[in-house]
Amino acid sequence: MLDFVEAKGETARMRIEHWIEGERTPGRSSRVAPVFNPATGQQSAELLLAEPEDVADAVRSAQQAFVGWSETSVSRRAKVLFAFRELVSASAEELAHLVVAEHGKVFSDALGEVQRGLEVIEFACGIPTLLKGDYSDQVSAGVDTYSFREPLGVVAGITPFNFPVMVPMWMHPVAIACGNSFILKPSERDPSASLLVAELWQRAGLPDGVFSVVNGDKVTVDALLDHPSIAAVSFVGSTPIARYVHERGTRAGKRVQALGGAKNHAVVLPDADVEFAAEHLSAAAFGSAGERCMAISVAVAVGPVADEVVRAVSTRAGAVKVGDGRDASSDMGPVVSRAAQQRIVDLIATAPEQGASVVVDGRDLVVAGREEGFFVGPTVIDGVTTDMDAYQEEIFGPVLSVVRVETVEEALALINSNPYGNGTAIFTSSGEAARRFARGVDVGMIGINVPVPVPMAFYSFGGWKDSLVGDKHVHGMEGVSFYTRAKVVTSRWPAPKAASGASFAFPTSD
Ligand code: NAD
């Protein structure tokens, strides 16, 4: 959790509000938190933190809006989704600029996350097809059965800082297309993009109250989890908070899906193209400063290939241009906060103390003109073993640990004994080895010569083990299923005055 500054009154800074009942509002918030530009290290805004009363207002508005929205025809709902898709597409650069300013990632990367969010909206545009039910004629004499799915009501999403556009879009386009009202609690570190998204929904024709944004911290999250009129909660963030949200939300009777943290391994087999693998490993480890839940943070080098992997990755790590995300020549920006920077530097320091060697060291990197920015350079640590802090912690920074093993079986066992199971990859030229790996690994998303295997929106995204609390993944058909519940109707239309044939025996299909 962040330490929130109780400092309302510094009016010179931009103030970020909530979006309730179709407009920006300060609500009844009296507490604020600082928002920073990570590239300069300067505070850029103060964020109002929603109180339980603000959450109650948002829920009331969402409940009222649900009455009309859930009755709106599915084709009319699809039209709003199509209009939203066009507006998000036209606003992609504006959204990306907001992401860069508060998250720090480079502009091209921010545009990429908007694109991946757009793909979920495109998936949700197909909602008339996605919600088609089943029909069975004549299941008994004169009796038919059909099924369909209905929305849940008011649902909420609680999201992390690392994809402020894409991760909320894993949720709200699908939930809203299904006929629900949606309340978003974005990360307190980069909240601004969500308010622009709210305006775009409104311009697309979505009735006020169907999409709301409550900014805030634990107080806000707890109010959402406890509110009796919220039917379901989607969460993405770190594993301890995923567990907390799942426990508290389900105790309050809600449906909860909670995606947690990760430690993603990429195996490099001796038959791999080492230069290809190193290029992709480097992008997967250092892209977005390693702050992706699908970032590769461990390279598992098998047998004689290890020295070559370390050499090739280190060369590339040294060539990464680190700078302000707004500078088009930067490959990688800062990490999100001063605290994250310090934590990453401290974790790197444990590696040589525990017997590993820091081959490329990003700890002392200074970006000219951005001396106060939260930068850490790409770092490669060789000789990491599973008992070291660098292996056990989710570093969530631009740090690649290299673990050396002798066989592919050893690599598989290592990954399967790690508590996380979000993503993994294998670099090889052997189809047989790749297939064996994909079938044997206890991980939700697997790449074969693809280091960041984020599924397209028409598949579902989610990990295994400590990377997921609950059972449903996001978007794709699991998303539609999460935001709806099924009805099955058994129906008979007897001819006038037909003999009823009613019996006290349990009905069968004769
Ligand atoms: P976080 O868990 O600190 O915060 C996530 C959300 O929970 C935020 O909205 C935050 O306000 C809220 N929160 C934080 N502490 C809370 C508390 N004590 N009580 C109630 N709510 C609280 O995560 P983060 O630092 O924003 O994001 C990084 C983490 O998210 C990493 O662990 C990363 O792996 C994970 N992540 C996972 C996925 C995935 O798909 N599995 C995707 C993106 C990020």
Boltz pocket constraint, residues with backbone or C-beta under 6 A from the ligand:
constraints:
  - pocket:
      binder: B
      contacts: [[A, 1], [A, 2], [A, 158], [A, 159], [A, 160], [A, 161], [A, 162], [A, 163], [A, 167], [A, 185], [A, 186], [A, 187], [A, 188], [A, 216], [A, 217], [A, 218], [A, 221], [A, 222], [A, 236], [A, 237], [A, 238], [A, 239], [A, 241], [A, 242], [A, 244], [A, 259], [A, 260], [A, 261], [A, 262], [A, 292], [A, 293], [A, 394], [A, 396], [A, 422], [A, 462], [A, 463], [A, 467]]
      max_distance: 6.0
